[in-house]
Amino acid sequence: MKRSMKVMIAEDERLAREELTYLLSRERDVELLPFATSGVQLLELAVVHKPDVVFLDIHMPGLDGVQTAHKLMDVGPRPYIVFATAYEQYAVEAFRLEAADYLLKPYDEERLRQTLQRIRKMRTSSEVTLVPPAAVTASIATDGAIRSRSAFKPKLLIDDGSRMVVVEPAKISYAVKEEKLTQIHMADGQVHATRQTLQELEEKLIGYAFFRTHRSYLVNVDRIDEIEPWFNGAYNVVLKDTGRSKVPLSRVAAKELIKRLQGE
């Protein structure tokens, strides 16, 4: 009889978490443990439930996936870690942490099965077999090929409290922090509100051309049309959207933005 594999998911995005939960629930030897939505919560749950495998999202509030993985090494029996993210640039760090595998979102069912099969073999082996750099690179290349064939373009999921809104990052004009909410202004005039912090939103948009013009504003650089003087050395950024929105640009941020626009 196969030994059950206790699996824990650490993922703050509800839809991504539910998708992975569904795919894992189809595996007969997988026992799903309570999920975590932050690195801190994962560390607390790991002490109690002692998972064999942890699927760990890179971008989470508070401790990110990499920081959490470092701390997880000191929590009881060390689980196999599978990093999950929409971005490829963390592959090297995943290898340094001796991760069992590295999956790109959205999840491909066949790739997930390969990951689980690899972990099964590692668990039954007398010595732990780590994923060599070539294997990590190959898995990313495979995921990339799948995405190319399907012409997949990553989207942003915004949880507004009652539903999940799918947004194309390129169509975002800017985001602004207002009290306890972040207001995401689209180029067509639509506005989506979310409880995600501006920092969390910025992390999810890594790989896209977004820039902090002010501590409360995150702007799509590709939507910038003009930079006009305001007062006391500060500026306004005029955006290419339906309302010709104007967003404040601090003196310090102005220097960095101009360098970026000039490709320096």
Backbone as a ProteinNet text record, in pm:
[ID]
protein_1_A
[PRIMARY]
MKRSMKVMIAEDERLAREELTYLLSRERDVELLPFATSGVQLLELAVVHKPDVVFLDIHMPGLDGVQTAHKLMDVGPRPYIVFATAYEQYAVEAFRLEAADYLLKPYDEERLRQTLQRIRKMRTSSEVTLVPPAAVTASIATDGAIRSRSAFKPKLLIDDGSRMVVVEPAKISYAVKEEKLTQIHMADGQVHATRQTLQELEEKLIGYAFFRTHRSYLVNVDRIDEIEPWFNGAYNVVLKDTGRSKVPLSRVAAKELIKRLQGE
[TERTIARY]
84.2	0	87.7	52.2	131.7	118.5	231	230.5	170	74.4	11.8	112.3	90.9	179.8	102.5	144	75.5	121.7	26.8	60.6	-6.5	71.3	19	41.7	-57.6	-49.4	-39.3	57	69	49.4	-66.1	-104.3	-208.9	-184.5	-278.8	-386.8	-369.2	-470.7	-571	-696.4	-797.9	-813.1	-822.5	-844.1	-726.9	-605.5	-487	-483.4	-519.9	-521	-625.3	-743.4	-849.9	-816	-750.3	-709.5	-610.4	-509.7	-408.8	-470.1	-559.3	-627.3	-704.1	-774.2	-851.4	-760.1	-651.4	-560.4	-496.7	-459.2	-397	-497.9	-622.7	-725.3	-752.4	-710.5	-731.5	-625.2	-521.7	-415.6	-450.7	-455.3	-503.5	-418.7	-289	-201.9	-176.1	-244.1	-223.9	-326.2	-275.9	-360.9	-343.9	-448.5	-440.2	-457.7	-362.2	-364.8	-427.1	-456.1	-507.1	-412.5	-468.2	-384.6	-345.9	-243.2	-197.5	-207.8	-230.7	-238.7	-125	-32.1	85.2	199.9	321.1	437.4	432	389.6	381.3	282.4	166.7	65.9	117.3	190.7	246.8	340.6	427.9	523	449.8	342.1	263.5	196.3	137	68.3	165.5	284.1	383.5	428	436	474.9	372.6	245.5	136.9	117.1	115.2	76.1	192.3	312.3	432.1	409.7	393.8	369.8	491	464.1	572.3	613.2	514.4	537.3	466.3	532.9	471.7	478.6	362.9	357.5	354.5	461	484.2	484.7	387.9	382.1	495.4	558.8	668.7	617.4	509.4	459.4	344.7	374.6	272.9	295.3	190.5	206.6	298.4	370.3	463.3	587.1	613.9	725.8	694.4	785.3	760.5	799.7	777.8	801.9	945.3	1040.2	1182.1	1220.7	1178.1	1207.3	1143.6	1020.6	950.5	1021.9	1070.8	1142.2	1266.4	1338.5	1456.8	1417.8	1309.9	1267	1207.7	1147.3	1083.8	1185.8	1310	1415.3	1439.4	1399.4	1422.6	1299	1191.7	1066.4	1046.6	1086.3	1064.2	1124.6	1067.4	1117.3	1105.7	1211.1	1212.5	1126.2	1024.8	939.5	1004	954.5	994	920.4	992.9	933.5	919.4	800.1	775.3	734.5	819.1	786.6	686.5	594.5	494.9	487.9	498.7	495.2	467.4	430.3	408.9	536.7	645	768.6	884.8	966.3	1074.8	1202.1	1214.5	1343.6	1384.1	1295	1328.5	1382.9	1404.5	1449.3	1583.9	1676.8	1809.6	1799.4	1719.4	1702	1635.1	1543	1476.8	1578.2	1672.4	1775.1	1865.9	1901.6	1988	1923.7	1792.8	1720.4	1690.2	1742.7	1725	1576.8	1502.8	1360.5	1341.6	1232.8	1203.9	1166.3	1102.9	1067.3	1020.6	991.1	956.4	850.2	728.8	618	575.8	551.2	502	349.6	288.3	143.5	108.8	-9.4	-109.3	-61.2	-109.3	-59.3	-97.5	-1.1	-25.8	-37.5	-147.2	-175.3	-66.3	-16.2	87.1	216.6	253.3	374.9	361.2	242.8	219.4	234.3	182.8	196.8	343.9	421.5	564.9	633.8	593.8	650.6	618.9	493.7	453	523.9	538.8	607.7	753.5	816.3	955.9	967.7	873.9	877.4	852.8	763.7	739.1	867.7	941.1	1067.5	1169.4	1172.9	1266.5	1234.9	1106.8	1066.7	1100.1	1095.8	1124.2	1272.1	1348.8	1493	1563.9	1673.5	1750.6	1825	1847.4	1911.2	1832.6	1828.7	1751.8	1816.4	1738.9	1787.8	1733.2	1820.5	1778.1	1764.5	1687.8	1669.5	1791.4	1868.1	1985.2	1943.6	2037.3	2003.8	1944.9	1997.8	1948.9	1802.1	1763.7	1624.9	1532.5	1578.9	1499.5	1481	1591.6	1586.4	1494.2	1503.9	1421.3	1273.7	1241.9	1101.9	1044.9	1126.2	1082.2	1063.7	1157	1148	1021.8	990.3	869.9	746.5	740.8	627.3	617.1	732.7	734	680.8	717.5	670.4	519.5	468	323.5	252.5	310.1	248.1	251.8	364.1	376.8	272.4	251.7	155.7	13.8	-13.6	-148.8	-162.7	-51.6	-50.2	-97.4	-57.3	-101.5	-31.3	-109	-53.1	-100.8	-7.7	-47.4	-141.6	-243.2	-339.5	-322.3	-384.5	-384.4	-522.4	-527.6	-654.8	-672.9	-783.8	-811.9	-930.6	-908.8	-1015.8	-1078.4	-1201.1	-1264.6	-1353.9	-1343	-1419.8	-1540.4	-1597.5	-1715.7	-1693.9	-1587.1	-1559.8	-1413.4	-1368.6	-1233.6	-1244.1	-1181.5	-1184.5	-1053.8	-1063.9	-945.9	-909.6	-785.4	-741.7	-614.4	-606.3	-482.6	-395.1	-275.6	-189.1	-164.4	-153.4	-125.7	-238.3	-358.2	-472.5	-491	-404.5	-408	-341.5	-403.6	-344.5	-259.8	-322.9	-248.7	-327.1	-261.7	-325.7	-291.2	-385.9	-363.9	-415.9	-341.2	-381.9	-474.2	-596.4	-692.8	-747.8	-704.7	-741.7	-706	-803.6	-773.5	-784.4	-811.1	-827.8	-726	-698.7	-619.5	-714	-719.8	-806.8	-724.5	-765.7	-695	-773.1	-714.4	-780.3	-737.2	-835.6	-809	-807.7	-743.6	-733.5	-869.8	-966.7	-1099.9	-1191.4	-1137.9	-1216.7	-1272.4	-1270	-1317.3	-1224.9	-1282.6	-1203.6	-1236	-1132.1	-1149.4	-1086.8	-1159.6	-1109.2	-1068	-957	-908.9	-844.2	-843	-777.7	-628.6	-581.2	-437	-365.9	-251.1	-174	-108.8	-64	3.8	132.5	198.7	321.6	293.2	185.3	148.4	114.2	42.9	7.8	133.3	225.8	350.9	429.1	431.3	502.5	437.8	305.9	236.1	259	298.6	319.4	466.1	549.4	690.1	695.3	775.1	781	704.5	622.6	552.3	611	581.7	643	562.4	577.2	509.3	612.1	576.3	671.9	599.5	664.7	610.3	645.2	549.4	574	565	501.5	473.6	444.9	458	436.9	295.9	200.7	62.4	17.7	109.6	71.8	166.2	105.7	179.8	129.6	220.7	180.8	233.8	151.8	193.9	279.6	408.6	502.1	462.8	410.4	372.3	253.7	186.2	71.7	110.6	235.7	278.2	285.9	219	217.9	301.1	290.1	363.2	406.9	511.3	552.6	553.5	467.1	455.7	490.2	554.6	589.7	464.3	477.7	366.3	406.5	463.9	517	622.7	709.2	816.9	902.9	925	1012	944.9	816.1	741.6	675.4	622.6	563.9	430.3	361.8	246.1	277.2	233.8	244.4	107.1	102.8	-22.8	-27.7	-137.8	-147.8	-237.6	-205.5	-285.6	-402.1	-508.2	-630.5	-748.9	-869.4	-987.9	-1002.7	-950.8	-965.5	-842	-737.6	-610.6	-571.8	-569.2	-544	-409.8	-406.2	-282.4	-247.2	-124.6	-77.2	46.3	55.9	171.9	301.8	408.7	542.2	636.7	690.1	777.7	910.5	981.3	1109.4	1209.1	1214.9	1309.2	1273.6	1145	1100.7	1117.4	1108.2	1117.9	1251.9	1359.2	1492.8	1504.2	1453.2	1461	1373.4	1255.3	1163.9	1222.3	1280.5	1339.3	1451.9	1534	1640.9	1582.1	1475.4	1412.6	1353.5	1288.3	1228.6	1334.3	1452.7	1562.8	1644.2	1605.5	1674	1807.7	1828.5	1957.3	1956.1
-120	0	125	222	343.5	425.8	482.1	570.6	703.6	755.9	882.3	996.5	1095.5	1210.9	1331.7	1380.7	1494.1	1623.8	1692.7	1811.1	1936	2042.6	2171.2	2276.2	2359.7	2467.3	2600.9	2682.5	2819.3	2914.4	2974.3	3057	3158.7	3287.3	3390.1	3422.5	3379.3	3404.6	3289.7	3322.2	3218.2	3129.3	3187.7	3107.1	3014	3064.6	2981.1	2868	2900.2	2798.7	2690.8	2733	2636.7	2548.9	2607.3	2529.2	2420.7	2458.1	2361.3	2256.1	2298.5	2204.3	2100.3	2145.2	2053.2	1952.4	1999.9	1910.7	1808.8	1852.8	1761.4	1661.3	1703.3	1614.2	1494.1	1500.6	1390.2	1281.2	1309.6	1210.8	1125.4	993.4	904.2	905	924.7	915.9	1051.3	1154.8	1288.6	1315.6	1352.1	1394	1545	1618.5	1764.1	1813.9	1891.5	1950.5	2090	2153.1	2291.2	2382.5	2475.5	2564.8	2690.1	2757.7	2883.7	2994.4	3116	3229.8	3329.2	3292.5	3377.9	3290.5	3344	3269.2	3239.7	3337.3	3319.7	3209.2	3210.5	3107.2	2969.2	2961.1	2833.1	2776.9	2860.5	2814.7	2762.6	2829.5	2785.2	2650.8	2636.5	2511.8	2396	2426.2	2320.8	2255.8	2333	2278.7	2176.4	2205.2	2118.3	1996.7	2018.1	1911.9	1836.8	1892.2	1826.7	1774.5	1862.7	1820.9	1751.3	1660.1	1597.3	1687.8	1758	1844	1977.2	2085.2	2218.1	2283.6	2321.9	2401.8	2547.7	2618.4	2750.1	2861	2950.4	3065.4	3162	3217.4	3311.7	3443.3	3495.6	3627.7	3614.4	3638.6	3637.2	3756	3800.8	3913.9	3879.4	3979.1	3954.6	3883.5	3765.5	3683.9	3632.3	3652.2	3595.4	3447.5	3381.1	3237.3	3197.6	3276	3244.1	3257.7	3366.4	3386.4	3276.3	3240.6	3135.3	3001.6	2972.2	2846	2836.2	2946.8	2947.8	2910.8	2970.9	2946.1	2806.2	2755.2	2623.8	2513.4	2539	2440	2410.3	2502.6	2485.9	2437.6	2407.2	2366.4	2216	2138.6	1994.5	1924.8	1809.1	1737.4	1826.1	1832	1922.1	1867.6	1942.4	1894.4	1920.8	1853.3	1885.3	2013.7	2105.7	2234.7	2245.6	2283	2310.4	2456.9	2537.3	2678.5	2694.7	2787.2	2816.3	2966.8	3010.2	3153.1	3174.9	3296.5	3331	3382.6	3391	3452.2	3354.1	3357.2	3261.8	3300.8	3427.2	3474.7	3417.4	3342.4	3287.8	3145.5	3094.6	2955.8	2930.5	3023.9	3005.1	2996.6	3085.4	3083.2	2953.3	2902.7	2776	2663	2662.9	2559.5	2572	2695.2	2715.5	2661.4	2671.8	2622.3	2473.2	2410.3	2266.4	2229.5	2310.6	2283.5	2156.8	2085.5	1963.6	1996.1	2111.1	2153.1	2297.9	2346.8	2487.2	2491.9	2531.8	2531.6	2673.5	2694	2823.2	2820.8	2930.9	2944.7	2998.9	2965.6	2875.9	2731.9	2649.1	2512.9	2428	2350.1	2251.2	2115.9	2046.2	1922.5	1817.7	1804.4	1704.5	1738.7	1867.1	1909.1	1883.4	1905.6	1880.4	1732.4	1648.4	1503.2	1462.1	1521.6	1491.6	1530.8	1644	1689.6	1591.5	1549.4	1455.8	1322	1276.6	1149.8	1158.6	1271.8	1292.4	1286.9	1350.2	1351.1	1211.5	1136	998	916.2	931.5	858	903.3	1032.1	1085.2	1032.3	1015.8	968.1	820.9	744.2	601.6	569.8	667.2	647.7	651.1	580.5	577.5	707.2	781.9	912.5	1015.4	1136.1	1242.1	1282.5	1284	1326.3	1464.7	1561.4	1698.2	1723.8	1824.4	1860.3	1937.8	1886.2	1958.6	2082.4	2178.7	2301.6	2276	2177.2	2148.1	2108.6	2034.5	1990.7	2108.1	2199.8	2319	2399	2416.3	2491.2	2422.7	2289.7	2214.5	2226.8	2223.2	2232.4	2368.5	2472.6	2606.8	2615.8	2556	2558.1	2486.3	2373.2	2298.2	2382.6	2447	2532.9	2646.1	2701	2811.2	2768.7	2646.2	2595.1	2577	2526.6	2507.6	2641.2	2743	2874.8	2933.5	2909.6	2963.6	2902.7	2771.6	2703.9	2754.6	2790.3	2835.2	2986	3055.1	3201.5	3263	3201.7	3249.4	3377.8	3475.6	3598.9	3611.7	3617.3	3624	3740.4	3714.4	3816.3	3845.4	3951.9	3988.4	3959	3886.6	3858	3955	4027.9	4125.6	4077.3	4058.2	4016.5	4142.4	4173.3	4295.7	4269.3	4147.8	4113.4	4027	4040.6	3962.3	3876	3906.6	3831.2	3849.3	3768.8	3781.5	3841.4	3956	4023.7	3995.7	3953.3	3924.9	4050.3	4095.4	4221.4	4200.5	4264.4	4264.8	4379	4348.7	4453.4	4569.7	4541.5	4647.9	4750.5	4710.9	4802	4883.2	4858.4	4939	5073.5	5180.3	5313.3	5344.1	5334.6	5354.9	5297.6	5284.4	5239.2	5338.2	5360.9	5457	5400	5424.3	5379.8	5483.5	5442.2	5532	5465.1	5513.8	5457.2	5308.6	5219.3	5076.9	5001.5	5072.9	5008.1	5058.8	4976.3	5018.5	5027	5144.1	5166.1	5148.6	5054.6	5027.7	5090.8	5192.7	5267.6	5212.3	5169.8	5115.6	5227.6	5202.3	5303.2	5341.5	5249.2	5278.7	5348.3	5379.8	5451.5	5365.1	5232.8	5145.1	5154.7	5132.6	5134.3	5008.9	4937.2	4817.8	4843	4811.6	4830.2	4695.8	4693.3	4570.3	4602.6	4503.5	4521.8	4490.1	4447	4426.9	4559.8	4555.1	4677.6	4713.9	4837.4	4881	4801.3	4767.5	4688.4	4549.3	4486.5	4353.5	4358.1	4462.4	4477.6	4496.6	4577	4602.4	4473	4387	4259.7	4168.3	4171.2	4087	4135.8	4260.9	4319.1	4321.9	4249.6	4238.1	4175.7	4232.8	4185.2	4275.4	4362.7	4462.9	4600.2	4698.7	4832	4920.9	4897.4	4981.2	5051.4	5173.2	5256.9	5333.6	5342.5	5420	5567.2	5646.4	5789.6	5863.4	5798.9	5858.8	5741.7	5760.8	5647	5589.2	5669.3	5622	5590.4	5601.3	5581.3	5484.5	5395.2	5302.8	5323.3	5355.6	5397.1	5301.4	5277.9	5200.8	5292.6	5265.9	5351.7	5363	5255.2	5257.3	5350	5394.5	5484.9	5631.6	5658.3	5796.4	5872.3	5988	6070.6	6197.8	6258.9	6382.3	6387.5	6465.3	6498.5	6650.4	6705.9	6851.6	6903.9	7019.7	7078.4	7107.6	7091.3	7120.2	7235.1	7205.9	7311.4	7252.4	7340.8	7300.1	7187.2	7188.1	7088	6955.4	6944.7	6821.1	6831.2	6719.2	6714.1	6639.4	6645.9	6561.2	6475.8	6351.8	6264.2	6259.5	6290.5	6285.2	6151.2	6079.5	5943.4	5933.8	5836.5	5810	5719.2	5779.7	5705.5	5795.1	5744.9	5819.9	5953.6	5964.7	6088.8	6175.8	6136.6	6209.9	6233.8	6126.6	6134.4	6198.5	6273	6332.5	6271.2	6223	6154.5	6227.5	6250.9	6321.5	6242.9	6316.4	6258.3	6335.4	6268.3	6335.7	6374	6466.7	6512.1	6397.5	6316.1	6203.9	6102.6	6069	5969.9	6021.3	6154.3	6212.4	6181	6192.3	6165	6020.4	5929.4	5787	5754	5813.7	5786.9	5835.5	5954.1	6008.3	5918.3	5868	5774.8	5649.2	5600.6	5477.7	5499.6	5613.7	5642.9	5660.1	5704.4	5722.4	5595	5489.2	5361	5354.8	5440.1	5441.1	5341.9
0	0	0	-83.8	-91.7	35.6	76.5	191.1	147.8	225.9	187.7	195.9	112.7	105.5	158.7	275	337.2	270.7	208.7	128.7	185.5	193.7	239.9	131.5	110.1	11.1	82.8	41.1	93.1	-24.4	-31.7	-147.3	-102.5	-127	-82	-184.6	-309.6	-411.9	-413.4	-387.5	-370.5	-493.6	-612.5	-732.8	-760.8	-744.7	-766.5	-664.6	-541.3	-435.1	-463.2	-505.9	-533.6	-653.6	-753.4	-870.8	-830.6	-751.9	-709.4	-617.7	-530	-440.2	-520.6	-623.3	-707.5	-777	-836	-907.9	-813.7	-695.1	-598.6	-542.8	-529.9	-473.6	-563.3	-688.1	-781.9	-768.1	-689.1	-666.1	-544.3	-563	-457.6	-331.2	-346.6	-229.4	-163.3	-209.5	-152.5	-42.3	74.2	185.7	201.8	171.6	178.2	321.2	366.7	499.9	492.1	605.6	602	525.3	449.2	368.8	447.4	396.6	456	352.3	398.3	307.1	329.3	416.2	440	487.6	480.5	525.9	674	753.1	898.7	933	867.8	893.9	854.6	745.3	702.6	808.4	862.2	963.6	1086.5	1123.8	1239.8	1212.3	1093.8	1058.9	1040.4	988.9	964.9	1095	1201.5	1332.3	1379.5	1355.5	1402.5	1312.2	1180.4	1086.9	1022.1	1029.9	975	832	735.3	596.5	534.7	442.8	365.7	249.7	194.1	77.8	98.9	60.3	67.4	-70.4	-122.9	-245	-200.4	-231.1	-172.3	-277.5	-267.4	-358.5	-325	-427.8	-405.2	-347.5	-405	-365.3	-266.5	-137.6	-33.9	58.2	127.7	219	335.5	385.1	495.5	445.5	499.5	452.1	312.1	217.2	85.1	84.9	-27.6	-33.9	-7.3	-58.4	-39.3	107.1	171.8	313.8	398	362	435.6	421.3	301.3	277.7	365.2	379.3	466.4	609.5	659.5	797.4	813	705.8	710.3	735.9	698.6	718.7	866.6	952.5	1096.2	1170.6	1096.9	1160.6	1146.1	1246.1	1246.2	1126.2	1086	967.9	844.5	767.5	652.4	538.6	495	385.4	249.6	147.9	11.1	-27.4	-84.9	-121.4	-272.8	-316.5	-457.9	-468.5	-531.7	-548.9	-662.8	-644.5	-747.7	-768	-891.8	-921.4	-1069.2	-1103.7	-1244.6	-1309.2	-1232.5	-1282	-1279.1	-1384.6	-1399.9	-1325.4	-1283.7	-1234.8	-1099.3	-1033.5	-902.8	-909.9	-1029.3	-1045.1	-977.7	-990.7	-931.6	-780.4	-720.8	-575.6	-532	-612.7	-581.9	-576.3	-668.8	-669.3	-547.6	-512.5	-395.8	-268.9	-263.3	-146.4	-157.8	-261.5	-283	-291.4	-364.8	-383.4	-465.6	-438.2	-513.4	-657.3	-676.9	-812.4	-809.6	-929.1	-948.4	-1056.9	-1021.5	-1116.9	-1152.5	-1280.4	-1326.2	-1333.9	-1291.9	-1303.4	-1441.7	-1493.6	-1436.3	-1443.4	-1352.7	-1342.8	-1463.9	-1508.7	-1612.8	-1543.6	-1566.3	-1493.6	-1513.2	-1634.5	-1661.5	-1589.2	-1587.6	-1516.4	-1367.3	-1314.3	-1172.6	-1141.9	-1229.6	-1209.6	-1210.4	-1300.4	-1305.9	-1175.5	-1121.6	-994.6	-882.9	-874.7	-769.8	-785.1	-909.4	-932.9	-890.4	-917.6	-876.7	-724.2	-656.3	-509.9	-454.8	-517.3	-472.6	-478.6	-588.2	-603.1	-499.8	-473.1	-374.5	-234.9	-205.4	-72.4	-52.4	-161.4	-149.1	-165.2	-211.4	-229.9	-95.6	-86.2	38.6	61.5	-47.2	-33.2	-111.9	-60.5	-123.8	-254.9	-361.6	-492.1	-521.2	-530.2	-554.1	-703.1	-736.8	-876.4	-922.8	-1020.8	-1069.3	-1145.6	-1161.2	-1232.3	-1369.8	-1439.8	-1574.6	-1571.7	-1465.5	-1455.2	-1427.4	-1342.5	-1314.6	-1441.9	-1516.4	-1641.8	-1741.2	-1747.5	-1841.8	-1807.8	-1676.1	-1637	-1672.4	-1656.8	-1693.5	-1844	-1919	-2065	-2111.1	-2043.9	-2078.4	-2054.9	-1935.8	-1904.7	-2005.7	-2043.1	-2138.4	-2273.4	-2314.9	-2443.5	-2442.4	-2329	-2317.3	-2329	-2263.5	-2267	-2406.9	-2478.2	-2613.1	-2704.7	-2687.9	-2774.1	-2749.1	-2624.8	-2592.8	-2599.3	-2636.9	-2644.8	-2514.5	-2403.9	-2272.7	-2234	-2190.5	-2137.1	-1993.2	-1896	-1755.5	-1728	-1648.5	-1608.3	-1459.1	-1415.9	-1274.9	-1218.7	-1106.7	-1041.6	-925.6	-926.7	-822.4	-740.5	-612	-521.5	-461.9	-504.2	-453.8	-333	-278	-159.2	-188.3	-307.7	-343.2	-466.4	-541.1	-664.1	-701.7	-798.6	-851.9	-991.8	-1011.8	-1141.3	-1214.7	-1340.6	-1422.1	-1501.1	-1482.6	-1542.9	-1623.6	-1739.7	-1817.3	-1765.9	-1711.9	-1656.1	-1751.3	-1881.2	-1978.1	-1985.4	-1941.4	-1948.1	-1820.2	-1721.7	-1599.2	-1627.4	-1583.1	-1596.4	-1472.7	-1355.1	-1230.6	-1113.4	-1000	-876.4	-766.6	-677.8	-569.7	-438.1	-331.5	-199.1	-138.1	-102.7	-40	85	200.7	330.2	333.6	351.8	364.6	232.3	124.4	-5.5	-106.7	-205.6	-321	-439.7	-501.2	-616.4	-744.1	-828.2	-953.3	-1068	-1128.9	-1236.1	-1372	-1449.9	-1581.7	-1685.6	-1799.2	-1904.6	-1961.3	-1953.9	-2009	-1908.7	-1789.8	-1690.3	-1578.9	-1594.2	-1487.8	-1366.7	-1248.6	-1125.3	-1044.9	-1002.3	-919.8	-782.8	-677.9	-541.6	-483.1	-412.1	-349.1	-215.3	-126.8	3	-4	-118.9	-136.2	-115.9	-50.2	-34.3	-167	-175.8	-297.5	-317.7	-207.2	-213.9	-270.2	-223	-272	-420.8	-460.5	-601.8	-685.9	-636.4	-708.3	-728	-625.8	-635.3	-739	-746.5	-844.2	-987.6	-1000.3	-1133.4	-1174.1	-1099	-1138.5	-1278.5	-1363.9	-1501.7	-1596.8	-1539	-1618.5	-1586.5	-1671.7	-1657.4	-1563.1	-1433.3	-1334.6	-1246.2	-1201.3	-1128.6	-1018.4	-901.2	-789.6	-809.2	-851.5	-868.5	-735.5	-639.4	-508.9	-416.7	-286.9	-196.1	-204.9	-253.2	-262.8	-405	-502	-642.3	-713.5	-791.9	-877	-1019.8	-1111.9	-1246.7	-1353.3	-1454.8	-1571.6	-1659.2	-1665.2	-1739	-1886.1	-1942.3	-2084	-2111.6	-2004	-2019.6	-1999	-1966.5	-1942.8	-2075.1	-2079	-2199.6	-2181.1	-2062	-2035	-1888.2	-1863.5	-1727.2	-1719	-1635.2	-1628.4	-1489.4	-1480.8	-1351	-1269	-1138.6	-1049.1	-957.7	-838.4	-752.7	-659.4	-607.7	-516.4	-572.8	-702.7	-762.8	-790.7	-755.9	-782.9	-920.9	-967.3	-1101.6	-1098.9	-1209.2	-1235.9	-1358	-1354.6	-1470.7	-1537.5	-1665.5	-1741	-1813.5	-1795	-1847.1	-1970	-2054	-2173.8	-2136.4	-2084	-2055.2	-2088.8	-2069.1	-2112.1	-2040.8	-1920.2	-1845.2	-1843.5	-1919.1	-1915.1	-1768.8	-1692.3	-1548.2	-1517.6	-1407	-1359.4	-1224.5	-1214.8	-1094.5	-1042.3	-910.4	-856.1	-872	-898.1	-912.7	-821	-721.1	-625.2	-689.7	-627.6	-682.4	-692.3	-586.4	-584.9	-692.9	-702.6	-801.5	-943.8	-961.9	-1096.3	-1160.7	-1084	-1137.8	-1184.3	-1101.7	-1135.3	-1255.5	-1260.7	-1371.6	-1504.2	-1503.2	-1626.4	-1676.3	-1583.4	-1621.7	-1685.3	-1624.5	-1674.8	-1813.4	-1833.1	-1963.5	-2072	-2030.8	-2125.8	-2144.3	-2071.7	-2085	-2015.9	-1915.5	-1844.4	-1728.5
[MASK]
++++++++++++++++++++++++++++++++++++++++++++++++++++++++++++++++++++++++++++++++++++++++++++++++++++++++++++++++++++++++++++++++++++++++++++++++++++++++++++++++++++++++++++++++++++++++++++++++++++++++++++++++++++++++++++++++++++++++++++++++++++++++++++++++++++++++

